[in-house]
Amino acid sequence: MPTKHAKHGPSSLKNKHPDTGCSHWRNDPHADKTAAKAGTLQHDWMEQWENWLVGSRKEEPNAPLSDEQLTNAAFCQKFVEPFIRQAAHVAIEKPLTINIGGEEVTWGTADLICLQN
């Protein structure tokens, strides 16, 4: 998972006001991070599983997930596995840049890209 993030990443563009570009949201550096840490752990587990599924990783995921987190991961697996298995090309954690009119608008990392022929 990337450690560097764009100030306004691709997934947040939909939340921007069309006239001002403002999302009216600020990150609270003092807020409880429990949910964010649990989400990151599950994201890491899915990334390990995707790499294992495509053969880029020998061992199955080993992140210590709770039963609830394993249920969440299983839900995600059920959704993405058919796309991964049917794809001609799979990219995991692929950096990308969004350009409009030849100008870089933002950048980010795609968790999973599945391409067909």
Phi and psi in degrees as GROMACS dihedral restraints (atoms count N, CA, C in turn):
[ dihedral_restraints ]
;  ai    aj    ak    al  type     phi  dphi    fc
    3     4     5     6     1   -66.5    20    10
    4     5     6     7     1   147.5    20    10
    6     7     8     9     1   -99.3    20    10
    7     8     9    10     1   -14.1    20    10
    9    10    11    12     1  -108.8    20    10
   10    11    12    13     1   134.4    20    10
   12    13    14    15     1  -129.1    20    10
   13    14    15    16     1   147.1    20    10
   15    16    17    18     1   -69.1    20    10
   16    17    18    19     1   149.2    20    10
   18    19    20    21     1   -59.0    20    10
   19    20    21    22     1   -40.7    20    10
   21    22    23    24     1  -129.1    20    10
   22    23    24    25     1    87.9    20    10
   24    25    26    27     1   -72.1    20    10
   25    26    27    28     1   164.9    20    10
   27    28    29    30     1   -54.5    20    10
   28    29    30    31     1   -38.4    20    10
   30    31    32    33     1   -71.6    20    10
   31    32    33    34     1   -14.6    20    10
   33    34    35    36     1   -96.6    20    10
   34    35    36    37     1    -6.0    20    10
   36    37    38    39     1   -61.8    20    10
   37    38    39    40     1   -32.5    20    10
   39    40    41    42     1   -65.5    20    10
   40    41    42    43     1   -19.2    20    10
   42    43    44    45     1   -90.9    20    10
   43    44    45    46     1    -2.8    20    10
   45    46    47    48     1   -78.9    20    10
   46    47    48    49     1   139.8    20    10
   48    49    50    51     1   -66.9    20    10
   49    50    51    52     1   133.0    20    10
   51    52    53    54     1   -63.6    20    10
   52    53    54    55     1   -26.1    20    10
   54    55    56    57     1   -93.2    20    10
   55    56    57    58     1   -41.7    20    10
   57    58    59    60     1   -99.1    20    10
   58    59    60    61     1   -21.3    20    10
   60    61    62    63     1    77.2    20    10
   61    62    63    64     1     4.9    20    10
   63    64    65    66     1   -90.5    20    10
   64    65    66    67     1   137.6    20    10
   66    67    68    69     1   -94.1    20    10
   67    68    69    70     1    -7.6    20    10
   69    70    71    72     1    55.6    20    10
   70    71    72    73     1    35.8    20    10
   72    73    74    75     1  -136.1    20    10
   73    74    75    76     1   136.9    20    10
   75    76    77    78     1  -129.9    20    10
   76    77    78    79     1   139.0    20    10
   78    79    80    81     1   -75.1    20    10
   79    80    81    82     1   131.6    20    10
   81    82    83    84     1   -94.9    20    10
   82    83    84    85     1   107.8    20    10
   84    85    86    87     1   -66.5    20    10
   85    86    87    88     1   -12.9    20    10
   87    88    89    90     1  -102.2    20    10
   88    89    90    91     1    -0.4    20    10
   90    91    92    93     1   -70.3    20    10
   91    92    93    94     1   159.3    20    10
   93    94    95    96     1   -63.4    20    10
   94    95    96    97     1   130.9    20    10
   96    97    98    99     1  -104.5    20    10
   97    98    99   100     1    10.8    20    10
   99   100   101   102     1   -57.4    20    10
  100   101   102   103     1   -49.8    20    10
  102   103   104   105     1   -65.4    20    10
  103   104   105   106     1   -40.1    20    10
  105   106   107   108     1   -63.4    20    10
  106   107   108   109     1   -41.5    20    10
  108   109   110   111     1   -65.7    20    10
  109   110   111   112     1   -39.9    20    10
  111   112   113   114     1   -65.0    20    10
  112   113   114   115     1   -40.3    20    10
  114   115   116   117     1   -64.2    20    10
  115   116   117   118     1   -41.2    20    10
  117   118   119   120     1   -63.4    20    10
  118   119   120   121     1   -41.6    20    10
  120   121   122   123     1   -61.2    20    10
  121   122   123   124     1   -44.4    20    10
  123   124   125   126     1   -67.7    20    10
  124   125   126   127     1   -37.6    20    10
  126   127   128   129     1   -61.5    20    10
  127   128   129   130     1   -45.3    20    10
  129   130   131   132     1   -60.6    20    10
  130   131   132   133     1   -41.1    20    10
  132   133   134   135     1   -62.0    20    10
  133   134   135   136     1   -45.2    20    10
  135   136   137   138     1   -63.9    20    10
  136   137   138   139     1   -38.8    20    10
  138   139   140   141     1   -63.2    20    10
  139   140   141   142     1   -42.9    20    10
  141   142   143   144     1   -61.3    20    10
  142   143   144   145     1   -43.9    20    10
  144   145   146   147     1   -64.6    20    10
  145   146   147   148     1   -43.3    20    10
  147   148   149   150     1   -60.9    20    10
  148   149   150   151     1   -44.2    20    10
  150   151   152   153     1   -64.6    20    10
  151   152   153   154     1   -37.1    20    10
  153   154   155   156     1   -65.6    20    10
  154   155   156   157     1   -42.6    20    10
  156   157   158   159     1   -63.0    20    10
  157   158   159   160     1   -38.6    20    10
  159   160   161   162     1   -87.9    20    10
  160   161   162   163     1    -0.4    20    10
  162   163   164   165     1    89.9    20    10
  163   164   165   166     1     9.8    20    10
  165   166   167   168     1   -86.4    20    10
  166   167   168   169     1    -6.6    20    10
  168   169   170   171     1  -137.4    20    10
  169   170   171   172     1   133.6    20    10
  171   172   173   174     1   -78.5    20    10
  172   173   174   175     1   -42.3    20    10
  174   175   176   177     1   -95.5    20    10
  175   176   177   178     1   151.1    20    10
  177   178   179   180     1   -68.0    20    10
  178   179   180   181     1   164.8    20    10
  180   181   182   183     1   -55.2    20    10
  181   182   183   184     1   145.1    20    10
  183   184   185   186     1  -130.5    20    10
  184   185   186   187     1    12.2    20    10
  186   187   188   189     1   -65.8    20    10
  187   188   189   190     1   138.3    20    10
  189   190   191   192     1   -78.3    20    10
  190   191   192   193     1    88.9    20    10
  192   193   194   195     1   -94.0    20    10
  193   194   195   196     1   147.6    20    10
  195   196   197   198     1   -75.1    20    10
  196   197   198   199     1   171.2    20    10
  198   199   200   201     1   -59.9    20    10
  199   200   201   202     1   -41.3    20    10
  201   202   203   204     1   -64.6    20    10
  202   203   204   205     1   -41.4    20    10
  204   205   206   207     1   -67.7    20    10
  205   206   207   208     1   -37.3    20    10
  207   208   209   210     1   -63.9    20    10
  208   209   210   211     1   -37.1    20    10
  210   211   212   213     1   -63.0    20    10
  211   212   213   214     1   -42.7    20    10
  213   214   215   216     1   -61.0    20    10
  214   215   216   217     1   -45.6    20    10
  216   217   218   219     1   -63.4    20    10
  217   218   219   220     1   -40.5    20    10
  219   220   221   222     1   -62.1    20    10
  220   221   222   223     1   -38.6    20    10
  222   223   224   225     1   -61.1    20    10
  223   224   225   226     1   -45.4    20    10
  225   226   227   228     1   -64.9    20    10
  226   227   228   229     1   -42.9    20    10
  228   229   230   231     1   -58.7    20    10
  229   230   231   232     1   -45.6    20    10
  231   232   233   234     1   -59.3    20    10
  232   233   234   235     1   -34.6    20    10
  234   235   236   237     1   -75.5    20    10
  235   236   237   238     1   -47.9    20    10
  237   238   239   240     1   -88.2    20    10
  238   239   240   241     1   -23.0    20    10
  240   241   242   243     1   -56.3    20    10
  241   242   243   244     1   -44.7    20    10
  243   244   245   246     1   -60.5    20    10
  244   245   246   247     1   -36.9    20    10
  246   247   248   249     1   -66.3    20    10
  247   248   249   250     1   -42.7    20    10
  249   250   251   252     1   -63.6    20    10
  250   251   252   253     1   -46.6    20    10
  252   253   254   255     1   -66.9    20    10
  253   254   255   256     1   -29.1    20    10
  255   256   257   258     1   -92.9    20    10
  256   257   258   259     1    -8.6    20    10
  258   259   260   261     1   -74.5    20    10
  259   260   261   262     1   143.2    20    10
  261   262   263   264     1   -76.8    20    10
  262   263   264   265     1   -29.6    20    10
  264   265   266   267     1  -145.1    20    10
  265   266   267   268     1   135.6    20    10
  267   268   269   270     1  -123.2    20    10
  268   269   270   271     1   131.1    20    10
  270   271   272   273     1  -120.5    20    10
  271   272   273   274     1   130.9    20    10
  273   274   275   276     1  -117.1    20    10
  274   275   276   277     1   129.3    20    10
  276   277   278   279     1    54.5    20    10
  277   278   279   280     1    58.8    20    10
  279   280   281   282     1   -96.9    20    10
  280   281   282   283     1   119.2    20    10
  282   283   284   285     1   -63.3    20    10
  283   284   285   286     1   142.2    20    10
  285   286   287   288     1  -145.6    20    10
  286   287   288   289     1   158.7    20    10
  288   289   290   291     1  -127.9    20    10
  289   290   291   292     1   139.5    20    10
  291   292   293   294     1  -106.2    20    10
  292   293   294   295     1   120.1    20    10
  294   295   296   297     1  -114.1    20    10
  295   296   297   298     1   137.8    20    10
  297   298   299   300     1  -129.6    20    10
  298   299   300   301     1   123.6    20    10
  300   301   302   303     1    61.3    20    10
  301   302   303   304     1    32.7    20    10
  303   304   305   306     1    79.2    20    10
  304   305   306   307     1     4.1    20    10
  306   307   308   309     1  -114.2    20    10
  307   308   309   310     1   133.8    20    10
  309   310   311   312     1   -69.5    20    10
  310   311   312   313     1   122.9    20    10
  312   313   314   315     1   -93.5    20    10
  313   314   315   316     1   -45.2    20    10
  315   316   317   318     1  -163.2    20    10
  316   317   318   319     1   176.2    20    10
  318   319   320   321     1  -144.3    20    10
  319   320   321   322     1   165.9    20    10
  321   322   323   324     1  -175.3    20    10
  322   323   324   325     1  -164.4    20    10
  324   325   326   327     1  -130.8    20    10
  325   326   327   328     1   122.5    20    10
  327   328   329   330     1   -79.0    20    10
  328   329   330   331     1   127.4    20    10
  330   331   332   333     1   -63.6    20    10
  331   332   333   334     1   -42.8    20    10
  333   334   335   336     1  -152.8    20    10
  334   335   336   337     1   130.1    20    10
  336   337   338   339     1  -125.3    20    10
  337   338   339   340     1   124.9    20    10
  339   340   341   342     1  -118.0    20    10
  340   341   342   343     1   119.8    20    10
  342   343   344   345     1  -111.3    20    10
  343   344   345   346     1   140.3    20    10
  345   346   347   348     1  -100.3    20    10
  346   347   348   349     1   163.9    20    10
